[in-house]
Amino acid sequence: MNRHILVLGGGLTGLSSAFHISRRFPDALVTLVEKSSRLGGWVSSDRVQVRDEHGHVAEILLEAGPRSLRPNGQSVLELINLLELKESVITVPNSSSAAKNRYLQIPETQGLVTLPNSLTSVLSPPMRTMLLPNILREPLRRGNRPKRIKDESLDSFMTRRFGPTFARVFGSALVHGIYAADSRQLSVRAAFPSLWEMEDRGWGSIVRGALRPSWTPAQKDYNVGDVPDLMKGVSVYSFSDGISTLTDALASRLQLLHNVSILRKTTVSSIGVTSDNDVEVKLTNGQVLNPTHIVSALPLPVLDDLLTASSTLPHLKANPTSSVVVVNLVFPQSRGHLHPSGFGYLIPRPLTGYSLENSGILGTVFDSCALSAQDSDATNFTKMTVMMGGPNPISSSHTNVDAILKQLSIHLTAPDDLLKALPDPVYVRTQNHINCIPTPTPGHLERMEEMKSTLAHGIWAGRMEVIGAGVRGVSISDCIESGKRVAERLIS
Ligand SMILES: Cc1cc2nc3c(=O)[nH]c(=O)nc-3n(C[C@H](O)[C@H](O)[C@H](O)COP(=O)(O)OP(=O)(O)OC[C@H]3O[C@@H](n4cnc5c(N)ncnc54)[C@H](O)[C@@H]3O)c2cc1C
């Protein structure tokens, strides 16, 4: 055991890298350091008991962070196979309304607009005017990417090809749903590389590029067993006990391994290379560790603060991060449905920009519609999650329950109907997640290459790897993939 690999941060990225590293190097000592008593980082699923006025009781699963996964993430399917989690998977079929129906809520209007899921819905108002002409015109528009640019914001990219209204309504809503960020700040190449490639493939047109097949060979080194069979015809999925099933299973498996030790409630206080050329990590409990390799799965700005003056890395604080208020609401059964059947809705950037005048809401997920199998006696209750903040400035007047219910009733009442009051929720939980999602800004990919080159050639000489949501992508699948690949990169 002369190789000692220190993994910093016990979120999804740190846990999955410790798991893959311990498999690849069974003779190495692997130590995972996490400042909190709980492992999982932003992944956090809890079960709460609720009761309505008629005495109906249910155990409802609430997610504070991520709640659903796309079936195309091979690295997640691999973990499901290796950790034997197949029995806990809950799938949402493509044919269900939760998969087919997604909505937009146009600020300053009442009600929801259905996002097109078929040709006929593209032809119905308001999509007929908002979406169709821009898409039909795009392939006829000449290639207009400026020659010297290597990256740009998603908003500028979409504005070039589809016009400013399309970019504001559809682009900003998409970015609110994934990054809780401003599409005018987000790098198109880092966040949506396939769109940039489509423009290349289509000789300047995204639509033409989408119609031409891509020849990127798929990686085939995932040990997925028969898990892909479960995912046939599936839109999204989760687990009966929520996404924490993944992080809990990783933690339990790591605890069983003789070569892995997990230090919880242990904070890293400094990271560097000494004058004797030793890698040195100090912990707030006074311990000093000299591992052969470090894998940092810490948020990049946190890592920046911990590096000693002689061991710094470039660009760790180049990107902003979004903060999100997550409000879980459970309502008692009422006459008629509280919301239309579907996955939920997103709210685009208001025409007048982000301001305190707006509701502060980024979107709402209709959890019961997709994932009611997580809850006992779910038929008597409706579960929704409102996401607030990101680029929207918010104050306490936005996050109080009455203000949120008032906004929800505007969103959930059909246009031209009298405002429908929502019943009082039987359970409300509000959590303010500060700096929870990084926003890669234009130039991010080049900056990360420079950072990696400093790690490979400078004082670190390949002895540290930096991964996590701030480096590659923020999705669960990106985080697990980076944990898998880092194990392969560590010098054998
Ligand atoms: C509200 C929300 C909803 C989301 N929804 C989805 C979704 O539906 N689907 C999806 O795919 N993705 C979703 N994501 C994104 C995804 O959950 C995250 O990108 C991912 O969990 C990040 O994992 P990570 O391990 O890289 O970082 P983190 O979870 O931030 O982990 C970093 C860890 O480092 C620890 N740490 C920090 N400082 C120190 C220190 N000094 N010493 C020791 N430890 C330290 C922290 O305590 C933490 O545990 C969502 C994220 C949020 C916040």
The ligand as a MOL file (V3000), in Angstrom:
LIG
                    3D

  0  0  0     0  0            999 V3000
M  V30 BEGIN CTAB
M  V30 COUNTS 53 58 0 0 0
M  V30 BEGIN ATOM
M  V30 1 C -31.2110 22.2800 -6.3630 0
M  V30 2 C -30.4440 21.3980 -7.3300 0
M  V30 3 C -31.1320 20.5990 -8.2380 0
M  V30 4 C -30.4380 19.7780 -9.1320 0
M  V30 5 N -31.1490 18.9570 -9.9910 0
M  V30 6 C -30.4870 18.0890 -10.7880 0
M  V30 7 C -31.2020 17.1050 -11.5320 0
M  V30 8 O -32.4350 17.0090 -11.4420 0
M  V30 9 N -30.4780 16.2490 -12.3380 0
M  V30 10 C -29.1130 16.3060 -12.4010 0
M  V30 11 O -28.5070 15.5170 -13.1550 0
M  V30 12 N -28.4010 17.2040 -11.6670 0
M  V30 13 C -29.0510 18.0890 -10.8550 0
M  V30 14 N -28.3400 18.9680 -10.0710 0
M  V30 15 C -26.8670 19.0270 -10.1870 0
M  V30 16 C -26.1170 17.9790 -9.3250 0
M  V30 17 O -26.8810 17.6090 -8.2170 0
M  V30 18 C -24.8000 18.5690 -8.8080 0
M  V30 19 O -24.0700 19.1500 -9.8710 0
M  V30 20 C -23.9320 17.4930 -8.1530 0
M  V30 21 O -24.6250 16.8990 -7.0730 0
M  V30 22 C -22.6080 18.1220 -7.6670 0
M  V30 23 O -21.8350 17.1210 -7.0300 0
M  V30 24 P -20.3210 17.3940 -6.6160 0
M  V30 25 O -19.8730 16.2220 -5.8260 0
M  V30 26 O -19.4990 17.7730 -7.7980 0
M  V30 27 O -20.3670 18.7050 -5.6820 0
M  V30 28 P -20.9820 18.9070 -4.2240 0
M  V30 29 O -22.2600 18.2010 -4.0920 0
M  V30 30 O -20.9320 20.3920 -4.0140 0
M  V30 31 O -19.9100 18.1990 -3.2600 0
M  V30 32 C -18.7610 18.8550 -2.7470 0
M  V30 33 C -18.5100 18.3020 -1.3370 0
M  V30 34 O -17.3240 18.9200 -0.8110 0
M  V30 35 C -17.5220 19.1540 0.5630 0
M  V30 36 N -16.5870 20.2040 1.0050 0
M  V30 37 C -16.6040 21.5340 0.7090 0
M  V30 38 N -15.5660 22.1560 1.3020 0
M  V30 39 C -14.8580 21.2020 1.9570 0
M  V30 40 C -13.6380 21.2320 2.7440 0
M  V30 41 N -12.9440 22.3630 2.9590 0
M  V30 42 N -13.2000 20.0560 3.2920 0
M  V30 43 C -13.8860 18.8820 3.0690 0
M  V30 44 N -15.0160 18.8220 2.3430 0
M  V30 45 C -15.4940 19.9590 1.7850 0
M  V30 46 C -18.9850 19.5850 0.6370 0
M  V30 47 O -19.5020 19.4620 1.9550 0
M  V30 48 C -19.6390 18.6320 -0.3670 0
M  V30 49 O -20.0980 17.4460 0.2520 0
M  V30 50 C -29.0110 19.7960 -9.1450 0
M  V30 51 C -28.3080 20.6010 -8.2370 0
M  V30 52 C -29.0050 21.3920 -7.3270 0
M  V30 53 C -28.2300 22.2210 -6.3340 0
M  V30 END ATOM
M  V30 BEGIN BOND
M  V30 1 1 1 2
M  V30 2 1 2 3
M  V30 3 2 2 52
M  V30 4 2 3 4
M  V30 5 1 4 5
M  V30 6 1 4 50
M  V30 7 2 5 6
M  V30 8 1 6 7
M  V30 9 1 6 13
M  V30 10 2 7 8
M  V30 11 1 7 9
M  V30 12 1 9 10
M  V30 13 2 10 11
M  V30 14 1 10 12
M  V30 15 2 12 13
M  V30 16 1 13 14
M  V30 17 1 14 15
M  V30 18 1 14 50
M  V30 19 1 15 16
M  V30 20 1 16 17
M  V30 21 1 16 18
M  V30 22 1 18 19
M  V30 23 1 18 20
M  V30 24 1 20 21
M  V30 25 1 20 22
M  V30 26 1 22 23
M  V30 27 1 23 24
M  V30 28 2 24 25
M  V30 29 1 24 26
M  V30 30 1 24 27
M  V30 31 1 27 28
M  V30 32 2 28 29
M  V30 33 1 28 30
M  V30 34 1 28 31
M  V30 35 1 31 32
M  V30 36 1 32 33
M  V30 37 1 33 34
M  V30 38 1 33 48
M  V30 39 1 34 35
M  V30 40 1 35 36
M  V30 41 1 35 46
M  V30 42 1 36 37
M  V30 43 1 36 45
M  V30 44 2 37 38
M  V30 45 1 38 39
M  V30 46 1 39 40
M  V30 47 2 39 45
M  V30 48 1 40 41
M  V30 49 2 40 42
M  V30 50 1 42 43
M  V30 51 2 43 44
M  V30 52 1 44 45
M  V30 53 1 46 47
M  V30 54 1 46 48
M  V30 55 1 48 49
M  V30 56 2 50 51
M  V30 57 1 51 52
M  V30 58 1 52 53
M  V30 END BOND
M  V30 END CTAB
M  END
